[in-house]
C-alpha cells in the first residue's frame, strides 16, 4: 500500500473523529436543553393544576359573588 494512500486514510479518519466529537457535543447540549424544558413543563403543569384546583374550590363554596 503506497504511503500516500495511508496518509489519505489517516487524514480522513482524523476529520471523522473530529466530526463525531462535534456531533457528540451538540447532542449533549440538546439533551440538556430537553431536560430543562421537560422540567419547566412539569412545573407549569403542576402550577396550572394547583391554580385550577384553587379556582374550582372557590367556585364550589356555594356563596354567590356580590354582583349577583
Protein Blocks (a to p, Z undefined) as FASTA:
>chain_A
ZZklmmmmmmmmmmmmmmmmmmmmmmmmmmmmmmmmmmmmmmmmmmmmmmmmmmmmmmmn
opacfkZZ
